[in-house]
Amino acid sequence: MNISEVAGKTGLNSKTIRFYEEKEVITPPSRASNGYRRYGPTQLNELLLIRRARLVGFSLDECRELLAFSRDPSRRSADVKEKAEQKLAEIDGKITELLEMKATLTALTEQCPGDSGARCPIIEGLTGASKAVS
């Protein structure tokens, strides 16, 4: 398959595929006599794994680790599960942080009169000022 065919099958663009190749994330594709890249099932499966792993929050370095697991026939599913559980914990932490941010911003927004006056609890809250002078 050429790069445009692989792009179509993976949902990745050609630039991204070349980037993964340049960063040695995927197995290098073979080259045709004209020098063009020829992608096979190995690269296609690796690219699909990367794309799907990125969609659920794995970083590129974490994708490298997942690919290493996928290439290792003696891998332990417990090791893969541990990586996924670590990512879940990280996502849970981010969700908690986002919910705290939302609660803070909601409270500040509710306190703001939104009128033509200069006093603004949002600015006061974000600057740490207890009460600004109008």
HELIX and SHEET records of a PDB file:
HELIX    1   1 ILE A    3  THR A   10  1                                   8    
HELIX    2   2 SER A   14  GLU A   22  1                                   9    
HELIX    3   3 PRO A   41  LEU A   55  1                                  15    
HELIX    4   4 LEU A   60  ARG A   71  1                                  12    
HELIX    5   5 SER A   77  GLN A  111  1                                  35    
HELIX    6   6 PRO A  121  THR A  127  1                                   7    
SHEET    1   A 2 SER A  30  ARG A  31  0                                        
SHEET    2   A 2 ARG A  37  ARG A  38 -1                                        
END                                                                             
